[in-house]
């Protein structure tokens, strides 16, 4: 486990694309998932991890879980809450493990490290958003002390697909 660097962009992008394709099958249109590009995502991640404020205006951190060969197995992004009324809380903005690393402890280690970092930054609680219908993710979050608090939002993906998201809070955040 370590802080991500711009050199990790391709690995982060590979995890991003492969995990979306495996996780969101049936929750998002196949055309959206089939159209994901590791190269395109890597370019965006390279800018984000290089400190491009336009790509990461919130100044969130990214950590990666790597294997012995330094290949990215998973990643998490986190920082201060971006939503109105939640600015004083930490937010897990993204957490993904490569499907080949599912049930190996990678997700647990990423969550643990992200929560430690948020606590060290002085946040009294944390929240995250997850795609509605993602039963595997919901089980993962619940095992780690997260619970839905009734918050919902909908965003339209660039493909035109409406994505409904549910807010979860860590057991030490107000519900």
N, C-alpha and C positions, 0 to 999 in steps of 0.2 A: 504494500500500500504506500502510495506516495502522491505528491502533487503532480498534476498533469503538466506537460510542457507542449510546446508547438510540435515537437518531434513525435508526440503521441497522437496527432490528429488523425492519421490514417487508421490506427487501431481503435480509437474512440468512434470514428465514423463506421468502421466495420461492425462494432458492437451495436451501435445505434441502428443501422439498417437491418442487420440480421435479427436483432431482438424485436424491432417493430414488425418485421415480416412474420415472425413466429408468434408474437404476443397478440397482435392486432388482427390476425386472420379471422374473418367473420365479424369483426367490429368496425373495420374500415373497408372500403371497396378494394377489391383485388388490384384494380388499375392503379390506385394510389400506392399500394405496397410494391407492386411490380415496377413502378416508376421511380422508386427510390434509388439513388446513386451513391455508392461509397465515395467516388471521386468528388462529386458535388458536395457531399456532406463534409468530406475531409478538408476541402478548401474553406468552408465556413468555420469548421472547428480550428483550423490553423490560425485564422484571423482571431477567433475568440480566445484561443490559448496564447496568442501573442500579445494579448492585452488591448485589442482593438475595442475602444470604448463604444463604437457604433454597434458592434456585435454583442457586447456584454456591458450595457449601460449600468446595470445594477452592481457591477464589480463582484459578482459571485465567484466562488472558488470551484475548482474541479479537481477531484482526486481520482486516481485509477488504481485498480487492483491488477497486478501483473503476475505472470508466471516466471519461472526460473530463467527463461530466455528473454524476459522483459516484454513479452507480448501482452497487450491489453486484454484482460478477461472481463472487465466491467468498469463502470465509472459512475460518479455521482457529482452533481452540481448543487450548490447550496449557498445561502447567504441571507441577507435581511429580506423580510417579507416584501413582496412587490404589490400586494393588494391593499386597497384603501381600508384603513382600520386595522391592518395587520403589520404595519411598518415596524413595530417594536418586536416582532416575532421573527424567528428564523424560518426559512422556507427551504425544503428539499425541492429544488426545481426539476431535477431529473435524477433517476437512478435506474441503471440497466446493467444486467449481466448478459454475456453472450449465452445463447441457448445451450451451447456445449458445456457451460459452467453452471447451469441451473442446478440447484440442490447440492452444490458443492461447498457452500459457506461463503462464496464471493459476495452475494447480496447482503448477507448478514454483516460481514466485515465492512462493507461500504457504508451501510446504515449506521453501524456503531461508530465508525470514524467521523462521519458527517455529524452525527448528534453530539459527539464529544467536541468537535470544532465549534458547533453552534453554542453549546454550553460555555465553552471557553471564551466565546465572543460576547457573552453576557446576556444571551437571549433567554427569557424565562419560559418559553414554550416554542413550539414549531408546528408548521402545517405543511401540507402538500396537496397537489391536485392529481387525480388519477382518472383515466378514461373509464366512464361508466361501462359496466359489463365485463370488466377485466377481473374475473373471479380469482385467477392465480395471484395477481398483484394484491387484491384485497386480502386474501389469506396471508400473504407475506407481511403486509403492513399490520394486520391484526396480531400476528405472532410477535411483532415488535412493539406492541403497545399503542398502535394508532387506532382511531375510531372515526367513522363518519360523523360529522356534526350537523348535517342537513344542508350545508352550503353546496350550491350547484352553479355552474356557469356553462354556457355553450359558446363555442367558437367555430367559425367556418374555416375549414382547412383551405389552402390555396386551390385545391381541386374542386371546391364547392361543397364538399361533404361536411355536414354539421356534426361536430364532436361535442358530446355532453360529458362534462367532467364533474366529479364529486370531490369535495374538500374533506380531508382527513386531518385530525389534529393528534399530536403526540399526547400521551397520557398526562403530561404536565402543562398542557395548554388549556385555556378556558374553552369550555364547550357551550 
